[in-house]
Amino acid sequence: MLLAYLRQLAEDDLEAPVAECVISVPCYLTQAQRRAYVDAAAVAGLRPLRLMHDLAATALGYGLYRSDLGVAGGPTFVAFVDVGHSDTQAGVVAFDSSGMKVLSHGFDADLGGRDFDEVLFEHFAEEFRDRYKIDVVGNGKASMRLRAACEKAKKVLSANAEAVVNIECLMEEKDVRGMIRREDFEKLCAELLQRVVEPCKKAMADAGIGLDKLQSVELVGSGSRVPAIARVLARFFRREPSRTINVSECVARGCALQCAMLSPTFRVREYEVQDVIPASIGFCTNEGPISALTSNALFRRGQPLPSVKIITLHRNSGFTLDAFYVDENELPPGTSTQIGSFEIGPFQAHSEKSKVKVKIRLNLHGLISVESAVLIDDDQRDANSADSMELDSNDNMDHKSKNERPMHRQDLQIVESIYGVMSKQELLEAQEQEQQLAYQDKLVERTKERKNALESYVYDTRNKLSERYRSFATDSEREEISVNLQQTEDWLYEEGDDETEAVYTSKLEELKKLVDPIEYRCKDEEARAEATRELLKRIVDHRMAAKSLSAPEECTKVEQWLRESSQLQESLPKNVDPVVWSHEIKKKEEELDMSCSKIVTSRARGHDNGDGC
């Protein structure tokens, strides 16, 4: 529902449908989590062009508009550290004049600004337990209020030497007050501050460059405002971190730029964005791992996105490919290494063990898929029928050499089963449910608008009835309307407090039927006066412009009609319908214009024929 709400905000602002998007994700998300993002976008009616890592988006916003990167004959290396609310990520990016390449990722999925808030919460909870004899931890409402105060205190400590926590009636009608100095806060957070450095160490090690090669260290994220974090990073990188980009909006900015670059709707400067996978992925069958490497990784950590691998297996019947993460240390603690399985076949080979070429793709979202599987049967049986494996990075499945023997090719069925993701039926049901919820939200919003419109109409009409509309309504009309207004107001605050949109609309229409005639009289008085002035002006204009006897005669007739109508109208009270409405006067003006224009045109033709005087 969050993505659907964001889509609605974008559509309201742009006044146009929105479907394409780029969604930022942490680099440590697993295959199941990434697919959940794609499914959630589909449920919300969005089509993600890319799942973009947070640091890649930050780097894109940093490098796209800079002309000083990569101009010294080689790439410019910049380290990015993102201390967010719930996690910390680090990475090294190489920039040149034509694009950027992410070299490495490091992360701590359980370290962020909320952990520093929790340190303050535990400190003050213990202090208040000793001083005021209250157990804040055991009270949900009190814990929520104290956590909010601790978050505020952390922000105060970012710019001040000390902060005060003062909460009225926190528990048992007791007001509490506490104070903490920045030095004490940093001592309490010593372990957390040390953990901030670990993702940076991993990112630098995987990047394979020294600290002296870095041109800059950019610190971003809402949790990075703690001064001690900047000092710890400065000691590690041997330079002061920079804050040249918006710490809160840099990821969103990068995603917007990437979306514009991937969408055909916008024209954007050519700029290559190359990201990498943070965890190695391998494949295996019942005969063992599939890899040309000793690490068993088909896609190694640091592999560019997207990537394609083509493997050649020797099989004589259907088989299953199992995908897995090679090293659990590259994942957040407690994450399963299993990704999913791909059933290929069934098929019946003509030879003892035929070749099966399988194309495996790691797409722009970082998602693994078996794109195709082709059975290749030679007309002649291979001399060596032992099982073997070939690894090919060429993306051409139909390559043929000059000496290649005739072969039969057959596309094989692939059944994908990814652990922890929605089935197609579940996705369809979720989309239907989202549409129903969206309809309910709109219905609730429209109902509120109708109810507010009815309530506003009651108050507004009551004021106008005693002021502006007073002389235009009879006593009986005022009495009837006042009674209906009061009844409607009472109904709104009693049994009509929770009604449907149709009921509120019906009530409003009933009131308007009573009030509209009075409103028309009031508005028409001003319009009638204006129309009368315009008609008199037109009469004068036509008398001055026309030289024939007929034109003044037409003007005289209209003038007499207007005088008689006005005199009769003045004799009537305002609370009755007028003798002549403003639209009737305007119609007379149009008729006069048409009649006089015909007379003038006819007289002009007579002059042209020599009949004029």
Secondary structure, DSSP 8 states (H G I E B T S, - for coil): -HHHHHHHHHHHHHTS---EEEEEE-TT--HHHHHHHHHHHHHTT-EEEEEEEHHHHHHHHHHTT-SSTT-SSS-EEEEEEEE-SS-EEEEEEEEETTEEEEEEEEEETT-SHHHHHHHHHHHHHHHHHHHH---STT-HHHHHHHHHHHHHHHHHHTTSSEEEEEEEEEETTEEEEEEEEHHHHHHHTHHHHHHHHHHHHHHHHHHT--GGGEEEEEEESGGGG-HHHHHHHHHHHTS--B--S-TTTHHHHHHHHHHHHHSTTS-----EEEEE-SS-EEEEETTEEE-SSTT--SB-TT-EESEEEEEEEEESEEEEEEEEES-GGGS-TT--SEEEEEEEEEEE-SSSSEEEEEEEEE-TTS-EEEEEEEEEEESS--S--S--EEEE----TT---TT---EEEEE--EEEEETT---HHHHHHHHHHHHHHHHHHHHHHHHHHHHHHHHHHHHHHHHHHHTTTGGGS-HHHHHHHHHHHHHHHHHHTTTTTT--HHHHHHHHHHHHHHHHHHHHHHHHHHHHHHHHHHHHHHHHHHHHH--SSHHHHHHHHHHHHHHHHHHHHHTS-TTS--SS-HHHHHHHHHHHHHHHHHHHHHHHHHHHTT---
